[in-house]
């Protein structure tokens, strides 16, 4: 009986997980007018995020070179409007590119940045209490399953022998 209840709780938790996931809808926002400027070791990347101000967009950027489809550098040493970004207005990303490119790398006129964005649906984004509730349900299921149910454990008639009475002499 306990195992059936625990399995039922686990199935409920597993079926609720898609409710807390992110959604993508590329028709609800756009990225306009991307430009970049180099000043020393820093690249200033600017763009306009055309989306309602209450929207949260997950922005990522990749450096590309001309028509070369194999060239790709994902900036890591960045600050600014990258990752989760609120919609609306002009945005700026600062990239310390020397930390992410091979030694001797030089920018040319044929480089460009590819922007990717994903609309994050915050209405169903998990909050701390979602994790706590899910963890509690999983813990309860583990306790119920691990409890062994109503069955008695099998008692063994075999016992271990006692320790020896004396220690052998040292040589």
C-alpha positions as CSV (number, residue, x, y, z in Angstrom):
1,X,0.0,0.0,0.0
2,X,2.8,2.5,0.9
3,X,4.7,1.7,-2.3
4,X,1.6,2.4,-4.4
5,X,1.2,5.8,-2.6
6,X,4.9,6.6,-3.1
7,X,4.9,5.7,-6.8
8,X,1.7,7.8,-7.2
9,X,3.4,10.8,-5.6
10,X,6.5,10.4,-7.8
11,X,4.3,10.3,-10.9
12,X,2.5,13.5,-9.9
13,X,5.8,15.3,-9.4
14,X,7.2,14.1,-12.7
15,X,4.1,15.1,-14.6
16,X,4.3,18.7,-13.1
17,X,7.9,19.3,-14.2
18,X,7.0,20.5,-17.7
19,X,4.8,23.3,-16.2
20,X,7.9,24.9,-14.6
21,X,10.0,24.9,-17.8
22,X,10.9,27.8,-20.1
23,X,9.1,28.4,-23.4
24,X,10.3,29.8,-26.7
25,X,8.3,32.1,-28.9
26,X,10.6,33.9,-31.4
27,X,7.6,36.0,-32.7
28,X,7.3,38.1,-29.5
29,X,10.7,39.9,-29.6
30,X,13.4,41.0,-32.0
31,X,17.0,42.1,-31.8
32,X,17.8,45.2,-33.9
33,X,20.8,47.2,-35.0
34,X,23.7,45.2,-33.6
35,X,27.0,47.1,-33.7
36,X,30.4,46.6,-32.1
37,X,33.4,48.8,-31.5
38,X,36.9,47.9,-30.3
39,X,38.7,50.0,-27.7
40,X,41.9,48.4,-26.4
41,X,41.2,44.9,-25.1
42,X,37.4,45.6,-24.8
43,X,34.7,45.1,-27.4
44,X,31.6,47.2,-27.0
45,X,28.6,45.4,-28.4
46,X,25.4,47.4,-28.7
47,X,21.9,46.3,-29.8
48,X,18.2,47.2,-29.4
49,X,15.9,44.7,-27.8
50,X,12.4,45.2,-29.2
51,X,10.2,43.6,-26.6
52,X,7.8,44.7,-23.9
53,X,9.7,45.9,-20.8
54,X,8.0,43.2,-18.6
55,X,9.4,40.4,-20.8
56,X,12.6,38.6,-19.8
57,X,14.8,37.4,-22.8
58,X,17.8,35.1,-22.5
59,X,20.4,36.7,-24.8
60,X,23.5,34.9,-26.1
61,X,26.1,36.2,-28.6
62,X,28.6,34.4,-30.9
63,X,31.4,36.0,-32.9
64,X,31.4,34.9,-36.6
65,X,33.7,35.6,-39.5
66,X,32.4,36.4,-43.0
67,X,31.0,33.4,-44.8
68,X,33.2,30.9,-42.8
69,X,30.6,28.7,-41.1
70,X,33.3,26.9,-39.1
71,X,34.5,30.0,-37.3
72,X,32.7,30.5,-34.0
73,X,33.8,32.1,-30.7
74,X,31.4,32.4,-27.8
75,X,32.3,35.3,-25.5
76,X,32.8,34.2,-21.9
77,X,34.5,37.2,-20.3
78,X,31.5,39.5,-20.7
79,X,29.4,41.9,-18.6
80,X,26.3,43.8,-19.4
81,X,23.1,42.9,-21.2
82,X,23.8,39.2,-21.9
83,X,22.0,36.2,-20.3
84,X,18.6,37.1,-18.8
85,X,17.8,40.7,-20.1
86,X,14.6,42.7,-19.5
87,X,12.9,43.8,-22.8
88,X,12.9,47.2,-24.3
89,X,15.6,49.8,-25.1
90,X,19.2,50.0,-26.1
91,X,21.5,47.4,-24.6
92,X,25.3,47.2,-24.2
93,X,27.7,44.2,-23.7
94,X,31.3,44.7,-22.7
95,X,33.6,41.8,-23.8
96,X,37.3,41.5,-22.7
97,X,38.1,39.5,-25.8
98,X,41.8,38.9,-25.1
99,X,40.8,36.4,-22.4
100,X,38.6,34.3,-24.9
101,X,40.6,34.4,-28.2
102,X,43.8,32.7,-29.3
103,X,47.1,34.7,-28.9
104,X,47.7,37.1,-31.8
105,X,44.0,37.3,-32.8
106,X,43.2,40.5,-34.7
107,X,39.7,41.8,-35.6
108,X,39.0,42.5,-39.3
109,X,36.2,44.1,-41.2
110,X,34.5,40.7,-41.9
111,X,33.7,39.8,-38.3
112,X,30.1,40.0,-37.0
113,X,28.1,38.9,-34.0
114,X,25.2,36.5,-34.2
115,X,22.6,37.1,-31.5
116,X,20.2,34.4,-30.2
117,X,17.4,35.0,-27.8
118,X,14.9,32.9,-26.0
119,X,11.7,34.3,-24.4
120,X,11.6,33.2,-20.7
121,X,8.0,32.7,-19.5
122,X,8.3,33.9,-15.9
123,X,4.7,33.1,-15.1
124,X,5.7,29.4,-14.7
125,X,9.4,29.9,-13.7
126,X,10.1,27.8,-10.6
127,X,10.3,29.6,-7.3
128,X,12.2,28.3,-4.2
129,X,9.1,26.8,-2.7
130,X,8.5,24.7,-5.9
131,X,11.9,23.0,-5.2
132,X,11.1,22.6,-1.5
133,X,7.7,21.1,-2.2
134,X,9.1,18.7,-4.8
135,X,11.9,17.7,-2.5
136,X,9.5,17.0,0.3
137,X,7.3,14.9,-1.9
138,X,10.3,12.9,-3.1
139,X,11.6,12.5,0.5
140,X,8.2,11.2,1.6
141,X,8.1,8.8,-1.3
142,X,11.6,7.5,-0.5
143,X,10.6,7.0,3.2
144,X,7.5,5.2,2.2
145,X,9.2,3.0,-0.3
146,X,12.2,2.3,1.9
147,X,10.0,1.5,4.9
148,X,9.5,-2.0,3.6
149,X,5.7,-1.8,3.8
150,X,3.8,-4.0,6.2
151,X,5.9,-7.1,5.7
152,X,8.1,-8.5,8.5
153,X,11.8,-8.9,7.7
154,X,13.1,-12.4,7.3
155,X,14.9,-13.5,10.4
156,X,17.9,-15.7,9.8
157,X,18.7,-18.6,12.1
158,X,22.4,-18.3,11.3
159,X,24.7,-16.4,13.8
160,X,28.3,-15.5,13.7
161,X,30.7,-17.3,15.9
162,X,32.1,-15.5,19.0
163,X,35.6,-14.0,19.1
164,X,38.5,-16.3,19.9
165,X,39.3,-16.5,23.7
166,X,43.1,-16.0,23.5
167,X,45.4,-14.2,21.2
168,X,48.1,-16.2,19.5
169,X,51.7,-15.6,20.9
170,X,53.8,-13.1,19.0
171,X,57.0,-14.4,17.5
